[in-house]
Amino acid sequence: MRSPLLCLSALAWLGPACATISTVERDGFHLGTYSWENDERAIRSQASFATNCPSEQLELQVLSVAGDPKLPTDARGVGVTGCGRKTSWVRFANGAWAINSDGTGAP
């Protein structure tokens, strides 16, 4: 169990460092830039293979995040549309992405 005093002191020391995290806004969510760039690259690669669609033709939409949507966090669920296919992807606790649903038709 964590001590509340320890957590508060860590926040006091790390607060200024956390404020300097580069962020990007995607679909109404605030994501860490570095984390999102890695996530986007991984999802595009996997979705391109799964859908047999070139990665540059895929459109990504962040569906959910791991924490508070108003604070910098990591994407948790991402929808991918392209080449007439629609899939959704989910992040596991270990950071790996996996297909969550595979729809055949896209609007």
Backbone bond lengths (Angstrom), bond angles and torsions (degrees), N, CA, C in turn:
res aa  C-N    CA-C-N  psi(-1)  N-CA   C-N-CA  omega(-1)  CA-C   N-CA-C  phi
1 M - - - 1.448 - - 1.524 109.17 -
2 R 1.294 116.84 135.25 1.456 120.87 -178.39 1.522 110.57 -84.78
3 S 1.303 114.38 143.20 1.453 120.46 177.02 1.525 109.05 -79.04
4 P 1.340 118.23 131.25 1.469 120.26 177.45 1.523 111.61 -59.07
5 L 1.337 117.11 -36.49 1.460 120.60 179.46 1.523 110.55 -65.43
6 L 1.328 116.96 -40.77 1.462 121.00 178.00 1.519 110.51 -62.78
7 C 1.330 116.62 -43.19 1.471 120.75 179.40 1.523 111.27 -63.93
8 L 1.327 117.10 -41.68 1.463 120.23 179.53 1.522 111.36 -66.40
9 S 1.331 116.89 -39.85 1.461 118.65 179.40 1.530 110.74 -68.39
10 A 1.318 117.02 -36.99 1.471 120.01 176.63 1.520 110.40 -64.18
11 L 1.320 116.68 -40.25 1.461 120.93 178.23 1.517 111.11 -63.11
12 A 1.334 116.46 -40.15 1.457 120.95 179.41 1.526 111.08 -63.38
13 W 1.319 116.00 -40.13 1.465 119.96 -179.80 1.518 112.75 -77.86
14 L 1.324 117.18 -38.92 1.462 121.09 -175.31 1.520 113.61 -91.69
15 G 1.301 118.19 -14.88 1.457 121.89 -178.10 1.519 113.95 -49.68
16 P 1.350 118.43 -52.90 1.463 119.23 179.51 1.528 112.81 -61.61
17 A 1.331 117.89 -34.60 1.468 120.49 179.45 1.521 110.17 -68.70
18 C 1.329 117.17 -38.18 1.457 120.95 -179.75 1.519 111.42 -66.98
19 A 1.314 117.01 -29.91 1.459 121.05 -178.20 1.518 111.59 -69.08
20 T 1.333 118.15 -15.74 1.456 120.63 -177.44 1.527 112.72 -95.59
21 I 1.323 118.16 5.40 1.458 120.91 178.86 1.519 109.18 -67.60
22 S 1.308 115.79 127.62 1.459 121.14 177.18 1.527 109.33 -70.78
23 T 1.329 116.60 132.41 1.462 120.34 -178.03 1.515 111.36 -125.32
24 V 1.323 113.97 160.95 1.456 122.29 175.51 1.524 106.75 -135.28
25 E 1.332 116.46 142.92 1.455 119.63 177.39 1.523 108.72 -100.56
26 R 1.334 115.31 126.33 1.463 121.55 178.07 1.519 108.82 -132.96
27 D 1.307 116.31 120.92 1.462 122.15 174.14 1.526 112.36 53.92
28 G 1.339 116.30 37.81 1.455 121.18 177.38 1.516 114.86 85.63
29 F 1.321 118.49 2.87 1.459 122.57 -179.86 1.529 109.51 -112.59
30 H 1.322 116.77 146.76 1.458 122.24 175.47 1.524 108.37 -99.40
31 L 1.323 115.88 117.82 1.464 122.04 -176.79 1.519 109.73 -118.99
32 G 1.321 116.16 149.65 1.459 119.93 171.85 1.521 108.72 -65.61
33 T 1.320 117.49 129.20 1.471 121.76 -175.46 1.520 111.98 -57.04
34 Y 1.319 117.04 -50.32 1.466 121.10 -177.57 1.525 110.51 -61.16
35 S 1.322 116.11 -45.94 1.463 120.97 -179.91 1.529 110.72 -62.06
36 W 1.338 117.37 -45.83 1.455 120.35 -178.50 1.524 111.32 -64.98
37 E 1.317 117.80 -40.56 1.462 119.82 179.23 1.526 110.58 -59.81
38 N 1.319 117.27 -42.26 1.478 121.00 177.56 1.525 110.87 -66.98
39 D 1.330 116.53 -43.31 1.467 120.63 179.18 1.522 110.83 -62.02
40 E 1.327 116.17 -46.31 1.467 120.31 -178.67 1.530 111.29 -60.61
41 R 1.319 115.71 -42.44 1.472 120.39 179.07 1.533 110.52 -62.39
42 A 1.330 117.33 -45.22 1.470 121.59 -179.31 1.525 111.26 -65.96
43 I 1.327 116.88 -44.79 1.470 120.31 -178.66 1.513 110.59 -65.93
44 R 1.333 117.69 -44.68 1.468 120.16 179.31 1.530 111.00 -58.99
45 S 1.315 116.68 -43.51 1.459 120.86 -179.35 1.529 110.94 -62.60
46 Q 1.331 116.89 -48.72 1.461 120.70 -178.36 1.527 111.64 -68.86
47 A 1.330 116.60 -41.85 1.466 119.89 -178.86 1.522 110.94 -68.04
48 S 1.319 116.77 -36.31 1.462 120.32 177.80 1.522 110.23 -60.96
49 F 1.320 116.48 -43.39 1.454 120.88 178.44 1.531 111.03 -66.51
50 A 1.339 116.71 -46.93 1.467 121.58 -176.00 1.528 112.95 -65.39
51 T 1.328 116.48 -33.72 1.469 120.21 -176.21 1.525 112.98 -101.56
52 N 1.334 116.83 -5.36 1.455 121.82 -176.02 1.536 110.09 55.82
53 C 1.333 115.01 45.84 1.457 122.60 -177.53 1.530 108.15 -129.95
54 P 1.329 118.49 133.86 1.471 119.69 178.91 1.530 111.01 -57.68
55 S 1.322 116.66 138.02 1.459 121.29 -174.54 1.525 113.17 -58.55
56 E 1.339 116.97 -32.18 1.470 119.43 -179.42 1.536 112.53 -70.59
57 Q 1.335 117.80 -14.28 1.460 121.32 177.72 1.530 112.54 -93.95
58 L 1.317 117.28 -0.92 1.462 121.25 -178.42 1.523 110.85 -88.79
59 E 1.321 116.04 138.32 1.458 122.48 174.25 1.523 107.76 -109.26
60 L 1.339 116.34 128.68 1.458 121.80 -179.24 1.519 110.35 -106.57
61 Q 1.315 115.76 141.60 1.457 122.04 176.91 1.525 108.56 -134.65
62 V 1.329 115.98 122.07 1.469 119.98 177.54 1.528 107.45 -72.05
63 L 1.327 115.83 125.09 1.465 121.81 -177.87 1.525 112.14 -101.28
64 S 1.324 117.64 -32.00 1.461 121.27 -179.51 1.520 109.25 -157.40
65 V 1.332 115.11 161.56 1.466 121.50 179.40 1.520 110.11 -127.14
66 A 1.317 115.02 165.86 1.467 121.15 -175.96 1.522 112.68 -78.07
67 G 1.318 118.30 -22.20 1.464 120.82 -176.58 1.515 111.41 -133.91
68 D 1.309 115.56 -150.23 1.456 122.75 179.34 1.530 109.46 -65.47
69 P 1.346 118.70 123.15 1.467 120.86 -177.41 1.528 113.87 -63.35
70 K 1.333 117.89 -16.16 1.461 120.71 -178.82 1.522 112.60 -91.46
71 L 1.330 116.90 -8.49 1.457 121.90 179.91 1.524 109.66 -113.21
72 P 1.340 118.11 152.96 1.467 119.13 177.53 1.522 110.70 -57.49
73 T 1.307 115.95 127.34 1.456 121.42 -177.03 1.522 108.86 -150.98
74 D 1.318 117.24 -172.20 1.461 122.86 178.19 1.518 110.26 -105.03
75 A 1.322 115.76 148.42 1.461 120.60 174.44 1.523 108.80 -66.02
76 R 1.314 116.38 144.34 1.472 121.96 178.94 1.519 110.38 -113.98
77 G 1.335 116.88 -38.03 1.457 122.05 178.73 1.517 109.75 -135.07
78 V 1.324 117.08 137.34 1.463 122.30 -178.28 1.523 109.02 -135.83
79 G 1.331 115.90 132.20 1.456 121.65 174.16 1.516 109.50 -95.30
80 V 1.320 116.57 142.02 1.464 121.77 -179.39 1.522 108.92 -129.05
81 T 1.334 115.77 128.41 1.455 122.04 179.13 1.527 108.93 -125.53
82 G 1.333 117.06 137.63 1.458 121.08 176.31 1.515 111.73 171.52
83 C 1.314 115.95 147.59 1.464 122.98 177.60 1.525 112.18 55.03
84 G 1.337 116.07 37.59 1.455 120.15 177.71 1.521 114.44 75.65
85 R 1.330 117.54 10.50 1.476 122.13 -179.42 1.513 109.21 -119.60
86 K 1.314 114.94 154.16 1.460 121.67 178.60 1.522 107.60 -138.51
87 T 1.327 117.04 122.03 1.459 121.73 179.62 1.522 109.57 -130.61
88 S 1.319 115.77 160.60 1.461 119.41 171.74 1.519 108.18 -125.91
89 W 1.332 114.49 149.46 1.454 122.13 -174.86 1.518 109.08 -128.53
90 V 1.320 116.25 145.51 1.464 121.86 -178.58 1.522 109.08 -129.79
91 R 1.339 114.53 144.08 1.467 120.41 178.51 1.530 108.90 -92.22
92 F 1.318 116.07 131.03 1.457 121.88 173.53 1.524 109.51 -80.92
93 A 1.318 116.60 167.39 1.466 122.16 -179.66 1.530 111.82 -59.47
94 N 1.333 117.53 -28.33 1.467 120.25 -179.50 1.526 112.71 -83.34
95 G 1.336 117.56 1.41 1.459 121.95 177.83 1.517 114.58 94.82
96 A 1.325 117.72 -8.63 1.464 121.29 -179.79 1.532 110.09 -76.29
97 W 1.321 116.36 148.44 1.466 122.93 178.00 1.520 109.64 -103.33
98 A 1.324 116.35 142.38 1.465 121.43 178.30 1.516 108.93 -141.91
99 I 1.322 115.20 150.29 1.457 119.78 178.22 1.526 108.79 -66.81
100 N 1.317 115.81 135.31 1.457 121.88 -177.35 1.522 110.21 -105.47
101 S 1.323 116.56 -37.26 1.465 120.70 175.29 1.509 108.27 -150.39
102 D 1.297 115.44 149.86 1.455 121.78 -177.77 1.518 108.78 -127.43
103 G 1.321 115.82 99.19 1.461 120.32 176.96 1.511 109.26 -91.29
104 T 1.297 116.68 144.77 1.466 119.66 -177.86 1.511 112.72 -87.37
105 G 1.308 118.00 -28.95 1.450 119.79 -177.53 1.511 111.72 -114.52
106 A 1.317 116.57 145.31 1.452 122.06 176.57 1.528 108.31 -120.34
107 P 1.320 116.72 146.74 1.469 118.55 -179.83 1.498 112.38 -66.84
